[in-house]
């Protein structure tokens, strides 16, 4: 299995670089209107946010919420920038 694989079917797709819009964990601390939802996350993600939250003295759920909010704002320009309206 040490042979190099050569693909011959179909076109080769070129990748593109997406601008990094996510802030460092230390900037994920804000308060806004809330709506409760249930979500299943990987243990790896939860462990990461718990550790980062502990370092910065905040709640891991708040940090996860901020990542999701920033993703939504970056990808949907018609959304309000602060709270729900």
N, C-alpha and C positions, 0 to 999 in steps of 0.2 A: 504493500500500500504506500510505498514511498514515491510512486510515479506522480508526476504533476498532471493535474486534470486540465484538459484543453476543451473548452466549450466551443461548439461549432454551430449551434442552433440559435436563431434569433439575433436581434441587434444587441449591441452592448450599450447599456444605459449609462449615461453620465450622471454622476451625483451632483448635488448642489449644497453649498454651505448655507445653513440657516443661522441668522444672527442670534447670538446668545442673549435672550431677553430675561432670563431668570436671575434674580438678585442672589447675593450670598445669604446664607441662613440668618446672619445677624440683622438683616434688613426685613425680615418677615414678621414683624410685630406691629399690628394695627388693630383697630376696633371698628366694626361696621355693623349694619343690620344683618341679622342672621336668619337662616331657614334650615331647619334640621333635616338631614338626609342620612341614609345608611349606605356605607360603601365598604367593600372588601379590598384590602391592600395586602401586598406581599409583606412578609415578616421583615425582609431586608429594608424596605422603605420605612416601615414603622420604626425599626431599630435605629435607622439613620436619623429620623426626625426627633426621636426621643433623646438620643445622645446630643444632638445639636441644641435642642430646647433646654436641656439641662445645663449645657455650657453657657447659654445666654439668659438663663433664669426666666424662661417663658414656657408656654404650653405647646406641646408638639402639634396638637390639632390646629392651633392658631397658625403655626408655620405652614402646615399642609394647605390650609384654607387660603393663605396668601399666595402660595405657588399657583393654585388653581385659579384664583382671581386674576393674577397677572397673566397667566396663559390665556384666559378668556378675553381680557382687555387687548392683548397683543394680537389676537386672531379675529376679533370682532369689533371693528372700530365704532359701531353704532351703540355699544354698551356704555352706560354711564361710568364715569371714572371713580365716583365715590358713592357707596351704598346703593340700595335699590330704589328706584323711583317709579 
